[in-house]
Amino acid sequence: MQQTMVLGILVFDRIKEAGKTQEVLTRHADVIRTRLGFHELSDNICSRVGTILLILQGKPEKWERLREELAKVGGIEIKEMKFEHMFK
């Protein structure tokens, strides 16, 4: 049985927390298959709030280490979805 984990990360203050969040993501790059980042941007505003979606691969133990390190970063919220499937 194959597992896929999707992590959603809400960064409440990108200017303050982006560096710490990026350090954690870089340390765990070997388990990140896909990463999408979003924040509001217009001519007048660049939002301090951002959203990151991660699709993880590899061993679930490594996913948990990533999640634990992210949880130590202040100013973020993490949600997860786990899927089990037969596909590789």
C-alpha positions, 0 to 999 in steps of 0.5 A, a space after each residue: 500500500 502506497 501513502 501520499 501526504 498533503 500538508 497545507 501550511 498557513 503562514 500568518 506573517 510571511 515577512 517574519 516567518 518565511 526565513 524560518 519556514 524556508 530553512 525547515 523546508 530546505 532541510 527536508 527537501 528529499 521528501 517534498 515532491 511538489 511545493 506550491 506557494 500563494 500570497 495575495 499580490 497586487 499593485 497596491 498590496 503584498 499580503 503578509 499571509 501566505 499559503 504553502 501546499 506540499 505533496 510529500 513522498 518517501 517514508 512517513 517517519 520523515 514526514 513526521 519529522 518535517 511536520 514536527 520541525 514546522 510546528 516549532 516555527 511560530 506564526 504558522 498553522 499546519 493541516 494534513 491529508 493522508 491518502 492510501 492507494 495501490 498506485 506507485 
